[in-house]
Amino acid sequence: MSQVSIRDVRPRAQTALANSPVFELRDLRVDQEEATLLISGCVSSFYHKQLAQEVVRAVCKECEGLDLELINSIRVGRSGG
């Protein structure tokens, strides 16, 4: 298995959301400071908020040797309303 650098995590997480079959997840943003990932943006339901977190968590699991913290600051609300 190849070694994953901490610098690889944010782009992988962002790509995973951008390629999601769930359209609401595609515009979410992933930022990183050191070993902390922050997911932000807005979705219409708590289900989508949790789904986005699980997508990013799956990326974190691929990076086993890294001690990563995941913060989900996605807002839930109606867009444009």
LUMBA-675642 format. One record per residue: residue number from 1; residue in one letter; x, y, z of N, C-alpha, C in turn. Coordinates in Angstrom, 3 decimals, padded with zeros to 6 digits, always signed. Example, Ala and Ser with C-alpha at 12.3 -4.5 7.8 and 13.67 -1.06 7.14 Angstrom:
+-----+------+----------+----------+----------+----------+----------+----------+----------+----------+----------+
: seq : type :      nxx :      nyy :      nzz :     caxx :     cayy :     cazz :      cxx :      cyy :      czz :
+-----+------+----------+----------+----------+----------+----------+----------+----------+----------+----------+
:   1 :    A : +013.190 : -005.690 : +007.800 : +012.300 : -004.500 : +007.800 : +013.200 : -003.300 : +007.800 :
:   2 :    S : +012.850 : -002.250 : +007.080 : +013.670 : -001.060 : +007.140 : +012.900 : +000.030 : +007.870 :
+-----+------+----------+----------+----------+----------+----------+----------+----------+----------+----------+
This chain:
+-----+------+----------+----------+----------+----------+----------+----------+----------+----------+----------+
: seq : type :      nxx :      nyy :      nzz :     caxx :     cayy :     cazz :      cxx :      cyy :      czz :
+-----+------+----------+----------+----------+----------+----------+----------+----------+----------+----------+
:   1 :    M : +000.843 : -001.181 : +000.000 : +000.000 : +000.000 : +000.000 : +000.888 : +001.243 : +000.000 :
:   2 :    S : +000.534 : +002.222 : -000.781 : +001.346 : +003.432 : -000.867 : +001.046 : +004.352 : +000.305 :
:   3 :    Q : +002.061 : +005.097 : +000.708 : +001.938 : +006.039 : +001.816 : +001.176 : +007.280 : +001.345 :
:   4 :    V : +000.188 : +007.694 : +002.118 : -000.592 : +008.884 : +001.795 : -000.108 : +010.025 : +002.663 :
:   5 :    S : +000.207 : +011.142 : +002.031 : +000.660 : +012.328 : +002.750 : -000.547 : +013.104 : +003.262 :
:   6 :    I : -000.347 : +013.828 : +004.346 : -001.428 : +014.648 : +004.898 : -001.877 : +015.709 : +003.893 :
:   7 :    R : -000.974 : +016.088 : +002.987 : -001.329 : +017.077 : +001.949 : -002.278 : +016.502 : +000.898 :
:   8 :    D : -002.373 : +015.171 : +000.825 : -003.246 : +014.521 : -000.152 : -004.692 : +014.422 : +000.311 :
:   9 :    V : -004.936 : +014.612 : +001.589 : -006.254 : +014.335 : +002.148 : -007.313 : +015.316 : +001.660 :
:  10 :    R : -007.065 : +016.621 : +001.783 : -008.075 : +017.608 : +001.386 : -008.483 : +017.475 : -000.072 :
:  11 :    P : -007.530 : +017.376 : -001.010 : -007.952 : +017.221 : -002.408 : -008.753 : +015.935 : -002.653 :
:  12 :    R : -008.394 : +014.876 : -001.972 : -009.146 : +013.619 : -002.124 : -010.567 : +013.768 : -001.589 :
:  13 :    A : -010.706 : +014.412 : -000.442 : -012.030 : +014.617 : +000.140 : -012.877 : +015.526 : -000.742 :
:  14 :    Q : -012.271 : +016.595 : -001.253 : -012.999 : +017.522 : -002.120 : -013.455 : +016.814 : -003.393 :
:  15 :    T : -012.602 : +015.987 : -003.958 : -012.940 : +015.238 : -005.170 : -014.059 : +014.238 : -004.902 :
:  16 :    A : -014.013 : +013.583 : -003.747 : -015.056 : +012.619 : -003.401 : -016.423 : +013.297 : -003.330 :
:  17 :    L : -016.482 : +014.484 : -002.739 : -017.747 : +015.215 : -002.695 : -018.156 : +015.702 : -004.082 :
:  18 :    A : -017.204 : +016.222 : -004.843 : -017.497 : +016.762 : -006.178 : -017.999 : +015.680 : -007.129 :
:  19 :    N : -017.592 : +014.448 : -006.905 : -018.002 : +013.343 : -007.776 : -019.167 : +012.544 : -007.216 :
:  20 :    S : -019.748 : +013.015 : -006.139 : -020.854 : +012.300 : -005.510 : -022.061 : +012.239 : -006.438 :
:  21 :    P : -022.778 : +011.116 : -006.422 : -024.019 : +011.046 : -007.198 : -025.128 : +011.907 : -006.580 :
:  22 :    V : -024.920 : +012.371 : -005.356 : -025.884 : +013.251 : -004.690 : -025.485 : +014.691 : -005.001 :
:  23 :    F : -026.269 : +015.351 : -005.827 : -025.918 : +016.680 : -006.330 : -025.674 : +017.699 : -005.220 :
:  24 :    E : -026.419 : +017.619 : -004.127 : -026.263 : +018.602 : -003.046 : -024.871 : +018.584 : -002.433 :
:  25 :    L : -024.182 : +017.481 : -002.530 : -022.858 : +017.377 : -001.919 : -021.765 : +017.974 : -002.790 :
:  26 :    R : -022.054 : +018.179 : -004.046 : -021.018 : +018.589 : -004.995 : -020.491 : +020.001 : -004.778 :
:  27 :    D : -021.272 : +020.869 : -004.166 : -020.835 : +022.252 : -003.963 : -020.267 : +022.504 : -002.570 :
:  28 :    L : -020.182 : +021.466 : -001.760 : -019.616 : +021.639 : -000.425 : -018.119 : +021.859 : -000.519 :
:  29 :    R : -017.569 : +022.450 : +000.512 : -016.150 : +022.803 : +000.504 : -015.424 : +022.074 : +001.634 :
:  30 :    V : -014.210 : +021.652 : +001.348 : -013.360 : +021.032 : +002.365 : -012.106 : +021.889 : +002.512 :
:  31 :    D : -011.867 : +022.350 : +003.733 : -010.657 : +023.095 : +004.049 : -009.835 : +022.264 : +005.021 :
:  32 :    Q : -008.543 : +022.550 : +005.064 : -007.664 : +021.780 : +005.936 : -006.661 : +022.695 : +006.612 :
:  33 :    E : -006.481 : +022.470 : +007.896 : -005.398 : +023.115 : +008.628 : -004.722 : +022.022 : +009.436 :
:  34 :    E : -003.483 : +021.746 : +009.058 : -002.737 : +020.644 : +009.671 : -003.540 : +019.347 : +009.509 :
:  35 :    A : -003.895 : +018.712 : +010.626 : -004.599 : +017.425 : +010.572 : -006.097 : +017.579 : +010.819 :
:  36 :    T : -006.627 : +018.765 : +010.587 : -008.057 : +019.014 : +010.772 : -008.702 : +019.329 : +009.428 :
:  37 :    L : -009.764 : +018.589 : +009.113 : -010.554 : +018.849 : +007.911 : -011.861 : +019.495 : +008.331 :
:  38 :    L : -012.269 : +020.537 : +007.620 : -013.503 : +021.256 : +007.899 : -014.376 : +021.202 : +006.659 :
:  39 :    I : -015.567 : +020.636 : +006.812 : -016.532 : +020.590 : +005.704 : -017.510 : +021.734 : +005.915 :
:  40 :    S : -017.742 : +022.537 : +004.875 : -018.674 : +023.661 : +005.000 : -019.521 : +023.784 : +003.745 :
:  41 :    G : -020.581 : +024.551 : +003.887 : -021.523 : +024.755 : +002.803 : -022.930 : +024.640 : +003.346 :
:  42 :    C : -023.888 : +024.448 : +002.456 : -025.286 : +024.376 : +002.862 : -025.987 : +023.250 : +002.112 :
:  43 :    V : -026.788 : +022.483 : +002.838 : -027.605 : +021.421 : +002.247 : -029.028 : +021.562 : +002.767 :
:  44 :    S : -029.946 : +020.842 : +002.171 : -031.358 : +021.005 : +002.530 : -031.826 : +020.099 : +003.663 :
:  45 :    S : -031.012 : +019.115 : +004.067 : -031.469 : +018.203 : +005.118 : -030.306 : +017.704 : +005.967 :
:  46 :    F : -030.654 : +017.260 : +007.180 : -029.641 : +016.682 : +008.054 : -029.115 : +015.378 : +007.471 :
:  47 :    Y : -029.940 : +014.691 : +006.693 : -029.488 : +013.473 : +006.015 : -028.312 : +013.783 : +005.091 :
:  48 :    H : -028.434 : +014.840 : +004.292 : -027.351 : +015.214 : +003.377 : -026.115 : +015.676 : +004.141 :
:  49 :    K : -026.315 : +016.350 : +005.266 : -025.182 : +016.766 : +006.103 : -024.419 : +015.537 : +006.591 :
:  50 :    Q : -025.143 : +014.530 : +007.076 : -024.511 : +013.308 : +007.556 : -023.870 : +012.535 : +006.421 :
:  51 :    L : -024.533 : +012.508 : +005.274 : -023.993 : +011.802 : +004.108 : -022.656 : +012.407 : +003.676 :
:  52 :    A : -022.579 : +013.726 : +003.655 : -021.318 : +014.397 : +003.300 : -020.218 : +014.029 : +004.284 :
:  53 :    Q : -020.561 : +013.988 : +005.560 : -019.577 : +013.630 : +006.572 : -019.065 : +012.210 : +006.351 :
:  54 :    E : -019.940 : +011.305 : +005.994 : -019.535 : +009.913 : +005.771 : -018.669 : +009.770 : +004.515 :
:  55 :    V : -018.940 : +010.576 : +003.502 : -018.101 : +010.566 : +002.301 : -016.673 : +010.981 : +002.658 :
:  56 :    V : -016.549 : +012.048 : +003.423 : -015.219 : +012.529 : +003.810 : -014.570 : +011.562 : +004.800 :
:  57 :    R : -015.357 : +010.995 : +005.690 : -014.816 : +010.014 : +006.644 : -014.226 : +008.809 : +005.912 :
:  58 :    A : -014.846 : +008.393 : +004.829 : -014.321 : +007.271 : +004.044 : -012.938 : +007.607 : +003.477 :
:  59 :    V : -012.746 : +008.849 : +003.053 : -011.435 : +009.287 : +002.573 : -010.428 : +009.243 : +003.723 :
:  60 :    C : -010.846 : +009.682 : +004.901 : -009.959 : +009.671 : +006.068 : -009.542 : +008.249 : +006.428 :
:  61 :    K : -010.437 : +007.297 : +006.265 : -010.115 : +005.901 : +006.578 : -009.052 : +005.350 : +005.642 :
:  62 :    E : -008.981 : +005.884 : +004.421 : -007.944 : +005.467 : +003.474 : -006.562 : +005.936 : +003.930 :
:  63 :    C : -006.539 : +006.897 : +004.829 : -005.291 : +007.493 : +005.321 : -005.059 : +007.037 : +006.753 :
:  64 :    E : -004.997 : +005.738 : +006.949 : -004.964 : +005.131 : +008.279 : -003.893 : +005.676 : +009.208 :
:  65 :    G : -002.697 : +005.894 : +008.723 : -001.601 : +006.309 : +009.581 : -001.701 : +007.743 : +010.073 :
:  66 :    L : -002.631 : +008.501 : +009.526 : -002.762 : +009.910 : +009.885 : -003.851 : +010.084 : +010.929 :
:  67 :    D : -003.572 : +010.851 : +011.949 : -004.549 : +011.132 : +012.992 : -005.307 : +012.390 : +012.582 :
:  68 :    L : -006.456 : +012.200 : +011.933 : -007.207 : +013.324 : +011.371 : -008.440 : +013.643 : +012.205 :
:  69 :    E : -008.724 : +014.925 : +012.330 : -009.950 : +015.380 : +012.973 : -010.871 : +015.903 : +011.879 :
:  70 :    L : -012.148 : +015.562 : +011.975 : -013.125 : +015.980 : +010.981 : -014.179 : +016.846 : +011.659 :
:  71 :    I : -014.343 : +018.073 : +011.153 : -015.343 : +018.994 : +011.687 : -016.386 : +019.245 : +010.598 :
:  72 :    N : -017.630 : +018.964 : +010.933 : -018.732 : +019.145 : +009.996 : -019.473 : +020.425 : +010.365 :
:  73 :    S : -019.223 : +021.500 : +009.620 : -019.900 : +022.778 : +009.886 : -020.885 : +023.124 : +008.778 :
:  74 :    I : -021.415 : +022.101 : +008.132 : -022.406 : +022.294 : +007.065 : -023.693 : +022.840 : +007.682 :
:  75 :    R : -024.238 : +023.867 : +007.055 : -025.522 : +024.442 : +007.481 : -026.655 : +023.686 : +006.802 :
:  76 :    V : -027.737 : +023.516 : +007.529 : -028.931 : +022.870 : +006.988 : -030.003 : +023.933 : +006.845 :
:  77 :    G : -030.523 : +024.080 : +005.654 : -031.562 : +025.067 : +005.413 : -031.954 : +025.078 : +003.958 :
:  78 :    R : -032.991 : +025.779 : +003.668 : -033.451 : +025.876 : +002.294 : -032.589 : +026.863 : +001.534 :
:  79 :    S : -032.189 : +026.498 : +000.323 : -031.395 : +027.418 : -000.495 : -032.313 : +028.438 : -001.143 :
:  80 :    G : -031.847 : +029.679 : -001.171 : -032.592 : +030.736 : -001.828 : -033.828 : +031.188 : -001.061 :
:  81 :    G : -034.038 : +030.638 : +000.157 : -035.262 : +030.954 : +000.856 : -035.069 : +031.720 : +002.084 :
+-----+------+----------+----------+----------+----------+----------+----------+----------+----------+----------+
